[in-house]
Amino acid sequence: MPDLILLRHAKSDWKAAYGTDRDRPLNKRGIRSARAVGEFVARYGLVPELVLASPAVRTRTTAELAAEAGGWTSCIEVVPGLYGADYGEVIQLVREVTEVERLMVVGHEPTMSGVLEYLTGHRIRVTTATLAYMRSGYGSWSDLACGTARLELLVRPRLLLD
């Protein structure tokens, strides 16, 4: 049965010089948090086979730093439709995944909280660099439906940083 990991992008730098919202980078705390989450994922054997990331700089960078820090060899695929997507669009995207047992989606709020609530029934605000690991009650991604996953782990970066 497939497992889904949601990861909200790490803390961004609102004071940095950037063009559009998509171009906003991570701040120093965000960089540390992304690395800490990546190491955590590796340490506990939760490395995804595939990572789908929004094209925003802060989400791509979060995914790349996490993978680098954790030594993951996961394919990171930038999916333009994840930027500005609502939870239903993310669910539909995940339903289309094939031949992957553990998938990570790196995205934005309020979408990550919406996906988590839809799949588990838990209303939890997904703060920056928070990781939500869900075990499924479905046989394949195409069977993904409301209430079909169990939240196994919710990790906020503050728990991982010194």
C-alpha positions as CSV (number, residue, x, y, z in Angstrom):
1,M,0.0,0.0,0.0
2,P,1.4,3.4,-0.9
3,D,2.5,6.0,1.6
4,L,2.2,9.7,1.2
5,I,4.4,12.4,2.7
6,L,3.4,16.0,2.6
7,L,6.1,18.7,3.2
8,R,5.3,22.3,3.3
9,H,8.1,24.5,2.0
10,A,10.5,25.9,4.7
11,K,10.5,29.5,6.0
12,S,11.0,32.0,3.2
13,D,12.8,35.3,3.2
14,W,10.3,38.1,2.8
15,K,13.2,40.7,3.0
16,A,15.2,39.2,0.1
17,A,15.3,40.9,-3.3
18,Y,13.0,38.8,-5.5
19,G,10.8,39.4,-8.4
20,T,7.5,37.5,-8.2
21,D,6.1,35.4,-5.3
22,R,7.5,32.3,-7.1
23,D,11.0,33.7,-6.8
24,R,11.0,34.2,-3.0
25,P,14.0,32.2,-1.5
26,L,14.3,30.5,1.9
27,N,15.7,32.4,4.8
28,K,18.5,31.0,7.0
29,R,16.1,29.3,9.4
30,G,14.3,27.8,6.4
31,I,17.6,26.4,5.0
32,R,18.4,24.8,8.4
33,S,14.9,23.4,8.7
34,A,14.8,21.9,5.2
35,R,18.1,20.1,6.0
36,A,17.0,18.9,9.4
37,V,13.8,17.4,7.9
38,G,15.8,15.7,5.1
39,E,18.1,14.1,7.7
40,F,15.1,13.0,9.8
41,V,13.5,11.4,6.8
42,A,16.7,9.4,6.0
43,R,17.3,8.5,9.6
44,Y,13.9,6.9,10.0
45,G,13.7,5.2,6.6
46,L,11.0,7.4,5.1
47,V,12.9,8.4,2.0
48,P,10.4,8.8,-0.9
49,E,10.9,7.2,-4.3
50,L,9.5,10.3,-6.0
51,V,9.2,13.9,-4.9
52,L,6.7,16.3,-6.6
53,A,7.5,19.9,-5.9
54,S,5.9,23.2,-6.8
55,P,8.0,25.4,-9.2
56,A,8.3,28.2,-6.6
57,V,12.0,28.7,-5.5
58,R,11.2,28.1,-1.9
59,T,9.6,24.7,-2.5
60,R,12.2,23.5,-5.0
61,T,14.9,24.6,-2.6
62,T,13.2,22.9,0.3
63,A,13.1,19.6,-1.6
64,E,16.6,19.9,-2.9
65,L,18.1,20.7,0.5
66,A,16.2,17.9,2.2
67,A,17.4,15.4,-0.3
68,E,21.0,16.6,-0.2
69,A,21.1,16.6,3.6
70,G,19.5,13.2,3.9
71,G,21.5,11.6,1.0
72,W,18.3,10.7,-0.8
73,T,18.6,9.5,-4.4
74,S,14.9,10.3,-5.0
75,C,13.8,11.8,-8.3
76,I,12.6,15.4,-7.7
77,E,10.0,16.4,-10.3
78,V,8.9,20.0,-10.5
79,V,5.2,20.2,-11.3
80,P,4.0,23.6,-12.5
81,G,0.4,22.8,-11.5
82,L,1.4,22.5,-7.8
83,Y,1.9,26.3,-7.5
84,G,-1.5,27.7,-6.6
85,A,-3.2,24.3,-6.6
86,D,-6.0,23.6,-4.2
87,Y,-6.2,20.3,-2.3
88,G,-8.4,18.7,-4.9
89,E,-5.9,19.3,-7.6
90,V,-3.1,17.8,-5.5
91,I,-5.3,14.8,-4.8
92,Q,-5.9,14.3,-8.5
93,L,-2.2,14.7,-9.3
94,V,-1.3,12.0,-6.7
95,R,-4.0,9.7,-8.1
96,E,-2.2,9.8,-11.4
97,V,1.1,8.5,-10.0
98,T,2.1,5.0,-10.9
99,E,4.7,2.5,-9.8
100,V,5.8,4.4,-6.7
101,E,5.2,3.1,-3.1
102,R,6.3,6.2,-1.2
103,L,5.6,9.7,-2.6
104,M,6.4,13.1,-1.2
105,V,4.6,16.3,-2.3
106,V,6.3,19.6,-1.4
107,G,3.9,22.5,-1.6
108,H,2.2,25.5,0.0
109,E,-0.5,26.5,2.4
110,P,-3.4,26.2,2.7
111,T,-3.2,23.3,0.3
112,M,-1.0,21.0,2.4
113,S,-3.5,21.3,5.3
114,G,-6.4,20.7,3.0
115,V,-4.8,17.5,1.6
116,L,-4.1,16.3,5.1
117,E,-7.6,16.9,6.3
118,Y,-9.2,15.3,3.3
119,L,-7.2,12.1,3.6
120,T,-7.1,11.7,7.3
121,G,-10.0,13.7,8.8
122,H,-7.5,15.6,11.0
123,R,-7.7,19.4,10.8
124,I,-4.1,20.4,11.4
125,R,-2.4,23.5,10.2
126,V,0.8,22.5,8.4
127,T,3.4,25.2,9.3
128,T,6.6,25.8,7.4
129,A,8.8,22.8,6.9
130,T,6.3,20.5,8.7
131,L,6.3,16.9,7.5
132,A,3.1,14.8,7.6
133,Y,3.6,11.1,6.9
134,M,0.5,9.1,6.1
135,R,0.0,5.3,5.7
136,S,-2.8,4.5,3.3
137,G,-5.7,2.2,3.5
138,Y,-5.8,2.0,-0.3
139,G,-4.2,-0.4,-2.8
140,S,-3.0,2.1,-5.3
141,W,-2.8,5.9,-5.8
142,S,-5.8,5.8,-8.1
143,D,-7.9,4.6,-5.1
144,L,-7.1,7.7,-3.0
145,A,-10.3,9.0,-1.4
146,C,-11.5,11.0,1.5
147,G,-10.6,9.4,4.9
148,T,-8.4,6.6,3.4
149,A,-5.2,7.5,5.1
150,R,-3.9,7.4,8.7
151,L,-1.6,10.1,10.0
152,E,1.4,8.3,11.4
153,L,3.8,11.1,12.0
154,L,3.7,14.9,12.1
155,V,7.1,16.5,12.5
156,R,7.6,20.2,12.9
157,P,11.2,21.5,12.3
158,R,11.5,23.0,15.8
159,L,11.6,19.5,17.2
160,L,14.6,18.7,15.1
161,L,16.7,21.9,15.5
162,D,19.0,22.6,18.4
